[in-house]
Amino acid sequence: MRYSPEHKAETHARIVRKASVRLREKGAHGVGVADLMKEAGLTHGGFYAHFASREALVIEAFGDAMDRSTERWRKVLAELAPEQRLLAIIDGYLCPQHRDDVGHGCAIPALGAEIARESPKTRKAFAAKLEAMVDLFAENILDVPPKVARKRASAMLATLMGTLVMARVAGSSEFSDEILDAGRSAALACAYGHGEVPKSAAKPSARKRPAGKTSMAAARR
């Protein structure tokens, strides 16, 4: 039986949506192609009618998750006054609901560590989506030059990601809530530039190492 191009496109989109949830829940290698196809109501044999490889599906599913997150943020922020947006981002990202719903949450803390070990093609696709989110956050850091806003947005997003990972490790507990609360304060500090290191202090001065002493890095070689 032959299906129309529209039907194939709808099926393809359904597979990607299902895969984006399962990959975030179980990790890039925690779910097989057969399981993903079954989840979408299809047979394993139909996989290659839609994707050239498993890697192609992972890239597309990750991109779909990131695009949906970015679009969701844009809609939320558009309804807020500019001065309210940063706090809304931080509070929305570091809330118990986001911590507990891995499958529908941000893909970066869910998959980032695994993607860092994937092929250059997969990492490049991941990096492009990551950069788009940094740019979105930077747009809402006001009254500073674009380069400064981007630097602060990168630090803020790194803080949000790390906090969420730690909170998920701690589970739904009082300790986890403490981590979320601490992360909110740290992310706000990043966004507003509190504690930025002056350029003159960014690099430690070169000091002569005493004879017989070796650095930790050298000792591990």
C-alpha positions as CSV (number, residue, x, y, z in Angstrom):
1,M,0.0,0.0,0.0
2,R,1.4,3.4,-1.0
3,Y,1.0,6.4,1.2
4,S,0.8,10.0,0.2
5,P,3.7,12.4,0.9
6,E,1.6,14.1,3.6
7,H,1.0,10.8,5.4
8,K,4.7,10.0,5.3
9,A,5.6,13.5,6.7
10,E,3.1,13.1,9.5
11,T,4.5,9.7,10.3
12,H,8.0,11.0,10.3
13,A,7.1,13.8,12.6
14,R,5.4,11.4,15.0
15,I,8.5,9.2,15.2
16,V,10.6,12.3,15.9
17,R,8.3,13.5,18.6
18,K,8.1,10.2,20.3
19,A,11.9,9.7,20.0
20,S,12.6,13.2,21.5
21,V,10.7,12.2,24.7
22,R,12.2,8.7,25.0
23,L,15.8,9.9,24.4
24,R,15.5,12.5,27.1
25,E,14.0,9.9,29.5
26,K,16.4,7.1,28.8
27,G,19.5,8.7,27.2
28,A,20.8,8.5,23.6
29,H,21.8,4.8,24.0
30,G,19.1,3.8,26.5
31,V,16.4,3.0,23.9
32,G,16.6,1.0,20.7
33,V,15.3,1.7,17.2
34,A,12.7,-1.2,17.5
35,D,11.4,0.3,20.7
36,L,11.1,3.8,19.2
37,M,9.3,2.5,16.1
38,K,6.9,0.5,18.3
39,E,6.2,3.6,20.4
40,A,5.2,5.3,17.2
41,G,3.0,2.4,16.1
42,L,5.3,1.2,13.3
43,T,7.4,-1.8,12.6
44,H,11.2,-1.9,12.9
45,G,11.5,-2.5,9.2
46,G,10.0,0.8,8.3
47,F,12.7,2.8,10.0
48,Y,14.9,3.3,7.0
49,A,12.1,4.6,5.0
50,H,12.3,7.7,7.2
51,F,15.9,7.9,8.4
52,A,19.3,7.2,6.9
53,S,20.7,6.0,10.3
54,R,20.1,6.0,14.0
55,E,22.3,9.0,14.3
56,A,20.1,10.9,11.9
57,L,17.1,10.2,14.1
58,V,19.0,11.2,17.3
59,I,20.0,14.5,15.7
60,E,16.5,15.2,14.4
61,A,14.9,14.3,17.7
62,F,17.2,16.4,19.7
63,G,16.7,19.3,17.3
64,D,12.9,19.0,17.6
65,A,13.2,19.0,21.5
66,M,15.4,22.1,21.4
67,D,13.2,23.9,18.9
68,R,10.1,23.3,20.9
69,S,11.8,24.6,24.1
70,T,13.1,27.7,22.4
71,E,9.7,28.4,20.8
72,R,8.0,27.9,24.1
73,W,10.3,30.3,25.8
74,R,9.7,32.9,23.1
75,K,5.9,32.7,23.6
76,V,6.2,33.0,27.4
77,L,8.6,35.9,27.2
78,A,6.6,37.8,24.6
79,E,3.8,38.2,27.2
80,L,6.1,39.7,29.9
81,A,7.7,43.1,30.4
82,P,11.4,43.1,29.5
83,E,12.5,43.5,33.1
84,Q,10.5,40.4,34.2
85,R,11.9,38.0,31.6
86,L,15.2,36.9,33.1
87,L,13.6,36.0,36.4
88,A,10.8,34.1,34.5
89,I,13.5,32.1,32.6
90,I,15.3,31.2,35.7
91,D,12.2,30.4,37.8
92,G,10.7,28.4,34.9
93,Y,13.9,26.4,34.3
94,L,14.7,25.6,38.0
95,C,11.2,24.6,39.1
96,P,10.3,21.1,40.6
97,Q,8.0,20.4,37.6
98,H,11.0,20.8,35.2
99,R,13.2,18.7,37.4
100,D,10.7,15.9,37.6
101,D,9.6,15.8,34.0
102,V,12.8,14.7,32.2
103,G,11.0,13.5,29.0
104,H,9.4,16.9,28.3
105,G,12.1,19.1,29.7
106,C,15.2,20.8,28.2
107,A,17.3,18.3,26.2
108,I,20.6,19.9,27.2
109,P,20.9,18.6,30.8
110,A,19.2,15.3,29.8
111,L,21.5,14.5,26.9
112,G,24.5,16.9,27.0
113,A,27.0,14.6,28.6
114,E,26.2,11.8,26.1
115,I,26.2,14.0,23.0
116,A,29.6,15.3,24.0
117,R,30.9,11.7,23.2
118,E,29.1,11.4,19.9
119,S,30.3,12.0,16.4
120,P,31.4,15.5,15.2
121,K,28.3,15.7,13.1
122,T,26.0,15.1,16.1
123,R,28.0,17.5,18.3
124,K,27.8,20.2,15.6
125,A,24.1,19.9,15.4
126,F,23.8,20.0,19.2
127,A,26.1,23.0,19.4
128,A,24.0,25.0,16.9
129,K,20.8,24.5,19.0
130,L,22.7,25.2,22.2
131,E,24.0,28.5,20.7
132,A,20.4,29.4,19.7
133,M,19.3,29.1,23.3
134,V,22.2,31.2,24.5
135,D,21.3,33.9,22.0
136,L,17.7,33.8,23.1
137,F,18.7,34.3,26.7
138,A,21.2,37.0,25.8
139,E,18.4,39.0,24.0
140,N,16.8,39.4,27.4
141,I,19.9,40.7,29.3
142,L,19.4,44.4,29.0
143,D,21.6,47.5,29.1
144,V,24.9,45.8,28.3
145,P,26.8,45.4,25.0
146,P,25.9,42.2,23.0
147,K,29.2,40.5,23.7
148,V,28.7,41.0,27.4
149,A,25.1,39.8,27.2
150,R,26.2,36.7,25.4
151,K,28.9,35.9,27.9
152,R,26.5,36.3,30.8
153,A,23.9,34.2,29.0
154,S,26.4,31.4,28.5
155,A,27.3,31.4,32.2
156,M,23.6,31.6,33.2
157,L,22.7,28.6,31.0
158,A,25.6,26.6,32.2
159,T,24.5,27.3,35.8
160,L,20.9,26.4,35.0
161,M,22.0,23.1,33.4
162,G,24.3,22.1,36.1
163,T,21.8,22.9,38.8
164,L,19.1,20.9,37.1
165,V,21.4,17.9,36.8
166,M,22.3,18.0,40.5
167,A,18.7,18.5,41.5
168,R,17.7,15.4,39.5
169,V,20.4,13.4,41.1
170,A,19.1,14.3,44.5
171,G,15.5,13.4,43.4
172,S,12.4,15.0,44.8
173,S,13.7,15.8,48.2
174,E,14.4,18.8,50.5
175,F,18.1,18.6,49.5
176,S,17.0,18.8,45.8
177,D,14.9,21.9,46.5
178,E,17.9,23.5,48.3
179,I,19.9,22.9,45.1
180,L,17.2,24.5,42.9
181,D,17.1,27.5,45.3
182,A,20.9,28.0,45.3
183,G,21.0,27.6,41.5
184,R,18.4,30.4,41.1
185,S,20.6,32.8,43.1
186,A,23.7,31.8,41.1
187,A,22.0,32.1,37.8
188,L,20.7,35.6,38.6
189,A,24.2,36.6,39.6
190,C,25.5,35.3,36.3
191,A,22.8,37.2,34.4
192,Y,23.5,40.5,36.1
193,G,27.3,40.1,36.1
194,H,27.8,39.9,39.8
195,G,31.2,38.6,40.6
196,E,32.7,39.0,37.1
197,V,36.4,38.6,37.1
198,P,38.3,41.7,35.8
199,K,40.5,41.1,32.8
200,S,43.6,42.0,34.7
201,A,42.8,39.2,37.2
202,A,41.6,36.7,34.7
203,K,45.0,35.0,34.3
204,P,47.1,34.0,37.3
205,S,50.6,35.4,37.3
206,A,53.3,33.0,36.3
207,R,55.2,31.7,39.3
208,K,58.3,29.8,39.3
209,R,57.7,26.2,40.5
210,P,60.1,25.1,43.2
211,A,62.6,22.5,42.2
212,G,61.3,19.0,42.5
213,K,57.7,20.0,42.4
214,T,55.4,18.9,39.5
215,S,51.9,20.1,38.5
216,M,48.9,17.8,39.1
217,A,48.5,17.6,35.3
218,A,52.1,16.5,34.8
219,A,51.8,14.0,37.6
220,R,48.9,12.3,35.8
221,R,50.7,11.9,32.5
